[in-house]
Amino acid sequence: MKPRNRRATLLLLLGAVAVIGAGAAAGALFGYGFAFAWVVHFASMAWITGWIRQAQPALSGGHWRVRPWEPALYRRLGVWWYARLLRRLGWERVVRDQRSFDGGRSGLAALARDTRRSEFAHQMLAFLGLGLAGAALLLGARGAAGWLAVLTVLLHVYPVLLQRALRARVERAAATAAERI
């Protein structure tokens, strides 16, 4: 196994233990409500972000292609309102520093890659969050299940939709730029 793969595997395993520990500590300190769900989601985001940087998955294939009907659906679901909310909260400034987009046509491919990476992370976390919500529900922890599910939609499902809507715009801009050359 290559050193990069070994580090990624180690990060994947140790990160899961850290998230479980953070969730258990938050639950013990604050109860299994909003604070617990918040800590679990943000610890999971830090874990997955670090793992993706280390593993560098290819993220190629048909799944990442935005279908022509998707942007209209996402618009109807309010994804651009969600984007405005993130902008008002200052999230766009945080993310801008992490993106490799330089603002020009030459950076569109890198921006599309960043949206795939972000979408992948949020998809993984949405499955994890909904799985944890289901497990909490089975264990009779309705409050924890509810908060985990609500935060999963707000912190992961909508970001997936936003990344796909943004990628549709990026791909359209790249196609227009290619036609002009």
C-alpha positions in Angstrom: 0.0 0.0 0.0 1.3 3.4 -0.9 2.1 5.9 1.9 -0.7 8.3 0.7 -3.2 5.4 0.7 -2.0 4.3 4.2 -2.4 7.8 5.5 -5.9 8.1 4.0 -7.0 4.8 5.5 -5.6 5.8 8.9 -7.3 9.1 8.7 -10.6 7.5 7.7 -10.5 5.1 10.7 -9.1 7.5 13.3 -11.5 10.2 12.1 -14.5 8.0 12.7 -13.3 7.3 16.2 -12.8 11.1 16.8 -16.3 11.9 15.5 -17.8 9.2 17.8 -15.9 10.6 20.7 -16.9 14.1 20.0 -20.5 13.1 19.6 -20.4 11.1 22.9 -18.8 14.0 24.7 -21.3 16.5 23.4 -24.2 14.2 24.3 -22.9 13.7 27.8 -22.3 17.5 28.3 -25.3 19.0 26.5 -27.8 16.1 26.1 -28.8 14.5 22.8 -30.5 17.5 21.2 -29.4 20.4 18.9 -25.9 20.8 20.4 -25.1 17.1 20.0 -26.3 17.1 16.4 -24.3 20.3 15.7 -21.1 18.8 17.1 -21.6 15.5 15.2 -22.1 17.3 11.9 -19.2 19.7 12.2 -16.8 17.0 13.5 -17.9 14.8 10.6 -17.3 17.7 8.1 -13.7 18.2 9.5 -13.1 14.5 9.2 -14.3 14.0 5.7 -12.6 17.2 4.4 -9.3 16.0 5.8 -9.9 12.5 4.3 -10.8 13.9 0.9 -7.6 16.0 0.8 -5.5 13.0 1.7 -7.3 10.4 -0.5 -7.9 12.6 -3.5 -10.7 10.5 -5.1 -11.0 10.8 -8.9 -14.6 11.8 -8.9 -15.1 11.1 -12.6 -18.0 9.4 -14.4 -21.6 10.0 -15.3 -22.8 10.7 -11.8 -21.0 14.0 -11.7 -22.6 15.2 -15.0 -25.4 17.7 -14.2 -28.5 16.7 -16.3 -30.3 19.5 -18.2 -33.4 19.3 -16.0 -31.6 19.6 -12.7 -30.9 23.4 -12.5 -34.6 24.3 -12.8 -35.5 21.8 -10.1 -32.9 23.1 -7.7 -34.1 26.7 -8.4 -37.7 25.6 -7.5 -36.4 23.9 -4.3 -34.9 27.3 -3.3 -31.2 26.5 -3.7 -30.3 30.1 -4.7 -32.1 31.4 -1.6 -30.0 29.0 0.4 -26.9 30.4 -1.4 -27.9 34.0 -0.4 -28.3 32.9 3.2 -24.8 31.4 3.2 -23.4 34.6 1.7 -25.1 36.7 4.4 -23.7 34.4 7.1 -20.2 34.9 5.6 -19.7 31.3 4.5 -18.7 32.4 1.0 -15.7 34.2 2.3 -14.5 31.1 4.2 -15.0 28.9 1.2 -13.4 31.4 -1.3 -10.1 31.0 0.5 -10.2 27.2 0.0 -11.2 27.2 -3.6 -8.7 27.2 -6.5 -10.8 29.5 -8.7 -8.9 32.5 -9.9 -11.9 34.3 -11.4 -11.0 33.7 -15.0 -11.9 31.3 -17.8 -8.7 29.3 -17.1 -9.9 28.5 -13.6 -13.3 27.0 -14.6 -12.0 23.5 -14.7 -10.6 23.8 -11.2 -13.8 25.3 -9.9 -15.8 22.4 -11.4 -13.4 19.9 -9.7 -13.9 21.8 -6.4 -17.7 21.5 -6.8 -17.4 17.7 -7.3 -15.2 17.4 -4.3 -17.5 19.4 -2.2 -20.6 17.6 -3.5 -18.9 14.2 -2.7 -18.1 15.3 0.9 -21.7 16.5 1.4 -23.2 13.3 -0.1 -21.1 11.1 2.2 -22.1 13.2 5.2 -25.8 13.3 4.2 -25.8 9.4 4.1 -24.0 9.4 7.4 -26.3 12.0 9.0 -29.5 10.2 7.8 -28.0 6.9 9.0 -27.3 8.3 12.4 -30.8 9.8 12.6 -32.3 6.5 11.7 -30.2 4.7 14.4 -31.2 7.4 17.0 -34.8 6.8 16.0 -34.5 3.1 16.5 -32.9 3.6 19.9 -35.8 5.8 20.9 -33.9 9.1 20.9 -36.4 11.1 18.9 -34.9 14.5 19.8 -31.5 13.5 18.6 -33.0 11.9 15.5 -34.9 15.0 14.6 -32.0 17.3 15.0 -29.7 15.0 13.1 -32.2 14.8 10.2 -32.9 18.6 10.1 -29.2 19.5 10.2 -28.5 16.9 7.6 -30.9 18.6 5.2 -29.6 22.1 6.0 -25.9 21.2 6.1 -25.6 18.5 3.5 -28.6 17.9 1.2 -28.9 21.6 0.2 -25.2 22.0 -0.3 -25.2 19.0 -2.6 -28.0 20.7 -4.7 -26.1 24.0 -4.6 -22.8 22.4 -5.8 -24.7 20.7 -8.7 -26.5 24.0 -9.6 -23.1 25.9 -9.4 -21.4 23.2 -11.6 -24.2 23.6 -14.2 -23.3 27.3 -14.4 -19.6 26.6 -14.5 -20.0 24.1 -17.3 -22.2 26.5 -19.3 -19.6 29.2 -18.9 -16.8 26.9 -19.9 -18.8 25.8 -23.0 -19.4 29.5 -23.9 -15.8 30.3 -23.4 -14.7 27.4 -25.6 -17.1 28.5 -28.4 -15.5 32.0 -28.4 -12.0 30.6 -28.9 
